[in-house]
């Protein structure tokens, strides 16, 4: 009977060691994104003033928490180092939560989500991108 418990303990400890070893290997393989996160503004007037001061266009992301494609764009396209670099270099960033800002959504006719509108520094529409965009698709349009 004692031999049985000894063997069970040896097997249990061996399995535990294998699990710890495998989990430490997986954690070493995890990539860390070292690019800074995007700094989104929420005030259109402030964005227009900043765009005038920096001679940039305004990149407006109309979104909602309940929009699954909006969340996918946040997790994928807007997390890409290439997209982050291009957006930061060329645009003043504005994120508009349509449920909390229906007036701005109506003003720019952002009825489908996600909708991205590129504005000049006076708030005039330059380009409209409607629907989910992969990283590659977004890079080709901005």
N, C-alpha and C positions, 0 to 999 in steps of 0.2 A: 504494500500500500504506500509506503514512504517513497519507493522508487517512482511510482505513478505521479505523485505530487512534485517530485524533483523534476521529472521530465516535463510536466505541464508548466512549471515555473520557467524552465529553460526555454521552452517553445514560446511562452508568452513574452519573456524578456527579449528573445531574438526578434520576434515580430515587432515589438515596440521599437527596437533599434533600427530595423529596416524602415519603419514608418517615419521615424525622426530623420533618418538619412535622406529619404526621398523628398520629404517636405523641405529640407534645407536646400536640396538641389533645385527644386522648383522656385524657391524664393530668390535664389541667386540669378535665375534666368529672367526674372521680372524686369522689364525695361522701365526706367524712370524718365518721365518727360521733364527735361530741364528748361524748356522754353517757358517764359512767363505766361500767365493766363491773360486773356484779353481784358482790357479795361473798358467796359461798356458804360456809357452815360445813359441817363433816362430823361433828360430835359432837352427838348428840341431847340429851344432858344439858346441855351448854353452851347449846344452842338453847332448851331449855325454861327455863333460868335467865334468859337474855336476854329471852325472851318475857314472863316474869313481871315483869322489871325495866322493860320498855318498854311493857307492856300491849298487845302485839301477838300475832297468831296466828303459827303456824309453817307455812311453805310448804315442803313436802318433795317434792323431785323424785327419784323412783327411776329410775335409768338404768343403762345398760351401754354400754361402748365399741363393742360389736358391734351395737348397736341403731341401725339407720339412721334410724328416726323420732325417736329421742332426739337424734341429731346434728342432724337437721333442725330440731327445736325449739330447740336451742342456737343454730343459725345464723340462724334466722328469728324465732320468737316471742320468745325470751329476749334477742335483740339489738335488738328494737324499743325506741325511746326511751319510748314510751307504757307498754309492759309494764314496762320497767326502773323507771320512775317509780312506777308503782302498786305493784310488788312492794317496792321500797325503802321506800316510805312506810308500807305496811300490814303487812308481814310480816318475820319473822326467816327467813332463807333457809337451807335445809339440802339438800344434794345427797348422795344415798346411792347409791354404786356397788354394785349388788346382788351382783356376783360377789365383792366383798371384804367385804360385810356381809350375809351371808345370814340371820343371826338377826333383824336389824331388818326385812328384807324379809318374812320369814315372820311376824313379830309383827304387821305391818300388812297382811299378805296381798297384797303387791304382786307378783302373779304374772305380769301382763302389763306390757309396757313400751311406751311410757313410762307411768308412773303418777304422778300428783300427788295428794298427800293434804294437806289443810289440817288442822292440829291446833290445839287450844287449848294454853295454856301448861302444862297438866298432861299433855299427850301424848294426849289423847282426840281421836278423829277427828271433824271437823266436816263435811268435804266430801271427796269422792273424784272425781277426773277421770282416766279411763282412756283411753289412746290419744293419737294425734297431735292437737294442737290448733294451728290457725293462729293468727296474731296476733290476729285479730278474735275468734275463738272463745275464746281464753284471756282476752282483755280482758273479754268478757261474763261470764266465770265467776269472776273474782277480785275 
